[in-house]
């Protein structure tokens, strides 16, 4: 049906194999043919001013050296480290030969932070070639912003109903996360909930500051470019947490971050509010289907086609979360909340030709740890980024890593069509079960051969 086409997940058949992912560890006759990397931009400046952020914290907020939302110089360097890691990793697997400027292509969304992240990656992936970053020529890129670009249509009433079906009443949803909100408020203001209430009064130590617990909760129909009107302490906490993460990862002096109360563990705990807010907004199936449909079809085309050996798409945390909502994907990385999308993290899809001639897709989620980002730690096979390990119920317990293998020949999604977009031909095979990673298990940021 037009506008309500069913989702056909990436494979007509899903297989599970216990396979290591370090170079040279695949089967002797397995051959890597193509890689698609969907990555978030790197470390950026906070989207709000220090004055606005300071209304929620006991201490003044540190300033970034670049305009709000822009990639920082530190963020460029961190992205370049990931690009160098990708180059060495895939060159060892037979891709990205030196001097082949057609071996990789980078496409980025339009904001400065995505374009510059793409440039950092391109310079490292193809160091002997001009750093080229492709962008859309329109006001909105249909891969990253399909509704505004006119590639898909979103019904705000359906979006509202879909989110209400998942979280119910906004006030009750907020109440369910009260401990998370209070813990973040304690970190921001350095006081217990009762003490904070007294200290924000006129004449108090925190006079003029605002309390997260005072933010009202409401869920309503979206207007204009806003798909959904969801207001809650979790939404406010989400922006504050992201700003703290960016400042810490950017190398801000610890004394300037809430008087020294911020560290990687504190940020991990604070990230629960951010994760809950984005889960409701972006991973709700209807919203994910509309928001990630064109991107999902493009990824399938890249995997099935004969283009560059390595394709990189640079978007946002929402880009990856919408796709994850569409495909029912989950991940856990050490030091992060479940399904969190840190700066520079990526969903990596690899097309392999196995010894028996079968074409399969192997997937993983990868990210630098917060401390790797902060210290600009070089990434190598001996000191790699974090990677996701997942398992299905009943999978062999001895497997070091379970990787989902998708049949590339069956890679196909159908999603709501745009107003001028023709119907998409669907395959004749049966629909597959949803490709959800069950029982995610953390994997330390350790050598691929480690435990």
Order of alpha helices (4+ residues) and beta strands (2+ residues): beta-beta-alpha-alpha-beta-alpha-alpha-alpha-alpha-alpha-alpha-beta-beta-alpha-alpha-alpha-beta-alpha-beta-beta-alpha-beta-beta
